Amino acid sequence: MRTIKVGSRQSALALTQTGHVIQDLRDICEREGLAFDFEVHKIVTKGDLILDVTLSKVGGKGLFVKEIEQAMMDRTIDMAVHSMKDMPSELPEGLTNGAVPRRADPRDALISNGGLTLDQLPEGARVGTSSLRRSSQLKAYRPDLQLESLRGNIDSRLRKLETEGLDAIILAAAGLYRMGWQDRITEYLSEEACLPAVGQGALGIECREDDAELLHLLQLYNDPETAFPVLAERRFLSVLNGGCQVPIGAHAVWVSQHDADSPNGQNALQLTGMVGTPDGGLILKEALTGKDPVRLGEEVAWRLIERGAEQILAEVRG
């Protein structure tokens, strides 16, 4: 029996996600008669160490995955479970995304003191968020809000809501569900108010390209209904050369497309992409429908570039 060494960040959410994936893979092994076992190796990343500044000021790509990927290339570990929104759009040579399991809720969630929704928060309310994407869109939607940097793991952010005098915080709904804390959610934010991050709610199972044995197992775990929308979102991100430190959002969903070639309707993807200025003064959005996820991601990105997205992102990067 081969033991698969699984790299994970040390946060409660990362370890919980990794545990869920390992259990799913064990179930597949039992069903398929495959002889694998799994052990978790905890790894500290740069993003875990630098907590006193916003993500946009830390800079660089792969803040939460670089050290884990290096361990994979060094063959200290065999695979890793990432939140897809933390994964850079381009992976290092020799590594691949072996599976994208079924996506959880991709929306952002508001957790407030007093159970107030985003529209009900008082003027000048203090709202904590770690994301330029969220703050850009929230400033456009509610310019009166006082947005404050909120770093740390999901459990520490929830504590800061109580201890730092904040009126509300914004977190990814998927993380709250995976921790079993969905009852803390006051409101799910609409895409009109806050378009999700690329890949939000999805996990990426990364491994080495030459590990055919493990890749075979991971393909049994892959969910095409999730993988294709995420591919469109990540191609969009790649064209814009973006990451978690810039105000970019995207979400792709399956829709029924009616055209001359398929008058009775056929499944297609609808991708909405967004780039905004940090102050929320300008929010650019485009939505297109298509059947090729790679081409769709590219087309939405280029539509935004034609409208000035590249200049916005260049200014954000400094």
C-alpha positions as CSV (number, residue, x, y, z in Angstrom):
1,M,0.0,0.0,0.0
2,R,1.4,3.4,-1.0
3,T,1.1,6.2,1.5
4,I,0.3,9.6,-0.1
5,K,1.9,12.5,1.8
6,V,-0.6,15.4,1.8
7,G,0.7,19.0,2.4
8,S,-1.6,21.4,4.2
9,R,-1.4,24.8,5.8
10,Q,-1.8,24.7,9.6
11,S,-5.0,26.7,9.9
12,A,-8.2,25.0,11.2
13,L,-9.9,25.6,7.8
14,A,-7.0,24.2,5.7
15,L,-6.7,21.1,7.9
16,T,-10.5,20.6,7.8
17,Q,-10.6,20.9,4.0
18,T,-7.7,18.5,3.7
19,G,-9.4,16.0,6.0
20,H,-12.6,16.1,4.0
21,V,-10.6,15.4,0.7
22,I,-8.7,12.6,2.3
23,Q,-11.9,10.9,3.4
24,D,-13.4,11.3,0.0
25,L,-10.3,9.8,-1.6
26,R,-10.4,6.9,0.9
27,D,-14.0,6.2,-0.1
28,I,-13.0,6.2,-3.8
29,C,-10.1,3.8,-3.0
30,E,-12.5,1.4,-1.2
31,R,-15.0,1.5,-4.0
32,E,-12.4,1.1,-6.8
33,G,-10.2,-1.4,-4.9
34,L,-7.1,0.9,-4.9
35,A,-4.4,0.5,-2.2
36,F,-3.6,4.0,-0.9
37,D,-3.2,5.5,2.5
38,F,-2.8,9.2,3.4
39,E,-0.8,11.2,6.0
40,V,-0.9,15.0,6.5
41,H,2.2,17.1,6.6
42,K,1.7,20.6,8.0
43,I,3.5,23.5,6.2
44,V,3.8,27.2,7.1
45,T,3.5,29.6,4.2
46,K,4.5,33.2,3.8
47,G,0.8,34.3,3.8
48,D,0.4,32.6,7.2
49,L,3.4,34.5,8.7
50,I,2.6,38.0,7.6
51,L,-0.6,39.0,9.3
52,D,-0.1,42.7,10.1
53,V,-0.5,44.1,6.6
54,T,-3.1,43.7,3.9
55,L,-2.6,41.1,1.2
56,S,-2.3,43.8,-1.5
57,K,0.8,45.2,0.3
58,V,2.5,41.8,0.8
59,G,2.7,41.5,-2.9
60,G,3.7,38.5,-5.1
61,K,1.8,35.5,-6.2
62,G,1.2,32.2,-4.4
63,L,1.4,33.7,-0.8
64,F,-0.4,30.6,0.5
65,V,1.0,27.9,-1.7
66,K,4.6,28.6,-2.6
67,E,6.2,26.7,0.2
68,I,3.8,23.8,-0.3
69,E,4.6,23.6,-4.0
70,Q,8.3,23.6,-3.2
71,A,7.8,20.6,-0.9
72,M,6.0,18.9,-3.7
73,M,8.8,19.5,-6.1
74,D,11.3,18.3,-3.5
75,R,9.2,15.2,-3.1
76,T,8.7,15.8,0.6
77,I,5.0,15.6,-0.1
78,D,3.0,14.1,-3.0
79,M,-0.1,16.4,-3.2
80,A,-1.8,19.3,-1.6
81,V,-5.4,20.6,-1.1
82,H,-5.7,24.3,-1.8
83,S,-8.5,26.8,-1.8
84,M,-8.6,27.5,-5.5
85,K,-8.9,31.2,-5.0
86,D,-5.4,31.1,-3.4
87,M,-3.8,29.3,-6.3
88,P,-1.9,31.4,-8.9
89,S,-3.2,31.3,-12.4
90,E,0.0,29.6,-13.7
91,L,1.4,26.6,-11.8
92,P,5.2,25.9,-11.6
93,E,6.7,23.6,-14.2
94,G,6.2,20.0,-13.2
95,L,3.1,20.5,-11.1
96,T,-0.5,20.1,-12.2
97,N,-4.0,20.5,-10.9
98,G,-5.1,16.9,-10.6
99,A,-8.7,17.4,-9.6
100,V,-11.3,20.0,-8.9
101,P,-14.0,18.4,-6.6
102,R,-17.6,19.7,-6.4
103,R,-17.7,23.3,-5.6
104,A,-19.2,24.7,-2.4
105,D,-21.2,28.0,-2.3
106,P,-19.0,30.6,-4.1
107,R,-20.6,33.7,-2.6
108,D,-19.2,36.1,-0.1
109,A,-21.0,36.2,3.3
110,L,-21.7,39.1,5.7
111,I,-21.5,38.3,9.4
112,S,-22.7,41.3,11.4
113,N,-23.3,42.2,15.0
114,G,-27.1,42.6,15.6
115,G,-28.1,40.6,12.5
116,L,-28.1,43.6,10.2
117,T,-27.8,43.1,6.4
118,L,-25.4,45.1,4.2
119,D,-28.1,47.5,3.3
120,Q,-29.2,47.9,6.9
121,L,-25.8,48.7,8.4
122,P,-25.7,52.3,9.7
123,E,-23.9,55.0,7.9
124,G,-20.1,54.8,8.6
125,A,-20.3,51.3,9.8
126,R,-16.9,49.6,10.4
127,V,-16.6,46.5,8.1
128,G,-13.6,44.2,8.2
129,T,-12.2,42.5,5.0
130,S,-8.9,41.2,3.9
131,S,-9.6,41.6,0.2
132,L,-9.0,44.4,-2.3
133,R,-11.7,42.8,-4.5
134,R,-14.3,43.0,-1.7
135,S,-13.3,46.5,-0.6
136,S,-13.4,47.9,-4.1
137,Q,-16.9,46.6,-4.7
138,L,-18.2,47.5,-1.3
139,K,-16.9,51.0,-1.6
140,A,-18.8,51.3,-4.9
141,Y,-22.0,49.8,-3.4
142,R,-21.8,51.6,0.0
143,P,-19.3,54.5,-0.2
144,D,-20.1,55.5,3.4
145,L,-18.8,52.3,4.9
146,Q,-15.5,52.4,6.9
147,L,-13.5,49.4,5.6
148,E,-10.8,48.0,7.8
149,S,-8.1,45.4,7.1
150,L,-8.9,42.0,8.6
151,R,-6.2,39.4,8.3
152,G,-5.8,36.0,10.0
153,N,-7.5,32.6,9.9
154,I,-11.3,32.3,9.7
155,D,-11.7,31.7,13.4
156,S,-9.5,34.6,14.4
157,R,-11.5,36.9,12.1
158,L,-14.7,35.9,13.7
159,R,-13.2,36.7,17.1
160,K,-12.1,40.1,15.9
161,L,-15.8,40.9,15.0
162,E,-16.4,40.7,18.8
163,T,-13.2,42.2,20.1
164,E,-12.3,45.0,17.8
165,G,-15.5,47.0,17.7
166,L,-16.4,46.0,14.1
167,D,-20.0,46.2,12.9
168,A,-19.5,43.4,10.3
169,I,-17.0,41.3,8.5
170,I,-17.0,39.7,5.1
171,L,-15.8,36.1,4.6
172,A,-16.2,33.4,1.9
173,A,-19.4,31.4,2.6
174,A,-17.6,28.1,1.6
175,G,-15.1,28.3,4.4
176,L,-17.9,28.9,7.0
177,Y,-19.8,25.8,5.6
178,R,-16.7,23.6,5.7
179,M,-16.1,24.5,9.3
180,G,-19.8,24.0,10.2
181,W,-20.2,27.6,11.1
182,Q,-22.8,28.6,8.5
183,D,-25.3,29.6,11.2
184,R,-23.1,32.7,11.8
185,I,-23.9,34.0,8.3
186,T,-26.2,37.1,8.4
187,E,-26.5,37.5,4.6
188,Y,-25.1,36.1,1.4
189,L,-24.0,39.0,-0.8
190,S,-25.4,39.2,-4.3
191,E,-23.0,39.2,-7.3
192,E,-24.3,42.7,-8.0
193,A,-22.9,43.9,-4.7
194,C,-19.8,41.7,-4.6
195,L,-18.7,39.4,-7.4
196,P,-16.7,36.4,-5.9
197,A,-13.0,35.7,-6.3
198,V,-11.8,33.5,-9.1
199,G,-12.3,29.9,-8.0
200,Q,-14.0,30.9,-4.8
201,G,-15.8,27.9,-3.2
202,A,-13.7,25.4,-5.2
203,L,-10.7,23.3,-4.1
204,G,-7.7,22.4,-6.2
205,I,-5.8,19.2,-5.6
206,E,-2.3,19.8,-6.8
207,C,0.3,17.1,-7.5
208,R,3.3,16.3,-9.7
209,E,2.8,15.8,-13.4
210,D,4.9,12.6,-13.4
211,D,2.9,10.9,-10.7
212,A,0.6,8.8,-13.0
213,E,-0.6,6.6,-10.2
214,L,-1.9,9.5,-8.1
215,L,-3.3,11.3,-11.1
216,H,-5.4,8.3,-11.9
217,L,-6.9,8.4,-8.5
218,L,-7.5,12.2,-8.6
219,Q,-9.2,12.0,-12.0
220,L,-11.8,9.7,-10.3
221,Y,-12.4,12.6,-7.9
222,N,-12.6,15.4,-10.4
223,D,-16.0,17.0,-11.0
224,P,-16.3,18.3,-14.6
225,E,-19.4,20.4,-13.6
226,T,-17.1,22.4,-11.4
227,A,-13.8,22.1,-13.3
228,F,-15.0,23.7,-16.5
229,P,-16.4,26.9,-14.9
230,V,-13.3,27.2,-12.7
231,L,-11.1,26.8,-15.8
232,A,-12.9,29.7,-17.5
233,E,-12.4,31.9,-14.4
234,R,-8.7,31.0,-14.1
235,R,-8.1,31.6,-17.7
236,F,-9.7,35.1,-17.2
237,L,-7.3,35.7,-14.3
238,S,-4.3,34.5,-16.3
239,V,-4.9,36.9,-19.2
240,L,-5.1,39.8,-16.7
241,N,-2.0,38.5,-14.8
242,G,-3.9,38.8,-11.6
243,G,-3.8,37.4,-8.1
244,C,-5.3,37.8,-4.7
245,Q,-3.5,41.2,-4.2
246,V,-5.5,42.9,-7.0
247,P,-9.2,43.8,-7.3
248,I,-10.4,41.1,-9.7
249,G,-13.5,39.0,-9.5
250,A,-15.1,36.3,-11.7
251,H,-17.8,33.7,-11.6
252,A,-18.9,31.2,-14.3
253,V,-22.1,29.3,-14.2
254,W,-23.8,26.7,-16.5
255,V,-26.7,28.1,-18.6
256,S,-28.9,26.9,-21.4
257,Q,-27.8,28.5,-24.7
258,H,-30.3,28.8,-27.6
259,D,-28.9,29.6,-31.0
260,A,-29.2,28.6,-34.6
261,D,-27.1,25.5,-34.1
262,S,-28.9,24.4,-31.0
263,P,-32.5,25.7,-31.1
264,N,-33.6,23.4,-28.2
265,G,-30.9,24.7,-25.9
266,Q,-27.5,23.3,-25.0
267,N,-25.4,23.7,-21.9
268,A,-22.9,26.6,-22.1
269,L,-21.0,28.7,-19.6
270,Q,-21.8,32.3,-18.7
271,L,-18.7,34.1,-17.3
272,T,-19.0,37.4,-15.5
273,G,-15.6,39.2,-14.9
274,M,-14.8,42.3,-12.9
275,V,-11.9,44.7,-12.4
276,G,-12.2,47.7,-10.1
277,T,-10.2,50.6,-8.7
278,P,-9.3,50.2,-5.0
279,D,-11.4,53.3,-4.1
280,G,-14.5,51.8,-5.8
281,G,-14.7,54.8,-8.1
282,L,-14.7,52.6,-11.2
283,I,-16.0,49.1,-11.5
284,L,-15.7,47.4,-14.9
285,K,-17.8,44.3,-15.5
286,E,-18.4,42.1,-18.6
287,A,-20.5,39.0,-19.0
288,L,-20.3,36.6,-22.0
289,T,-21.6,33.1,-22.8
290,G,-19.7,30.4,-24.6
291,K,-19.0,26.7,-24.8
292,D,-15.1,26.8,-24.7
293,P,-14.0,27.7,-21.1
294,V,-10.5,28.8,-22.2
295,R,-11.7,31.0,-25.0
296,L,-14.5,32.4,-22.9
297,G,-12.1,33.4,-20.1
298,E,-9.9,35.1,-22.7
299,E,-12.7,37.0,-24.4
300,V,-14.1,38.4,-21.1
301,A,-10.6,39.5,-20.1
302,W,-9.9,41.2,-23.4
303,R,-13.2,43.0,-23.3
304,L,-12.2,44.5,-19.9
305,I,-8.7,45.3,-21.1
306,E,-10.2,47.2,-24.0
307,R,-12.2,49.3,-21.4
308,G,-9.1,50.1,-19.3
309,A,-8.6,47.2,-16.9
310,E,-4.9,46.9,-17.7
311,Q,-4.3,50.5,-16.6
312,I,-6.2,50.0,-13.4
313,L,-4.2,46.9,-12.5
314,A,-0.9,48.5,-13.4
315,E,-1.7,51.4,-11.0
316,V,-2.7,48.9,-8.2
317,R,0.6,47.0,-8.7
318,G,2.5,50.3,-8.3
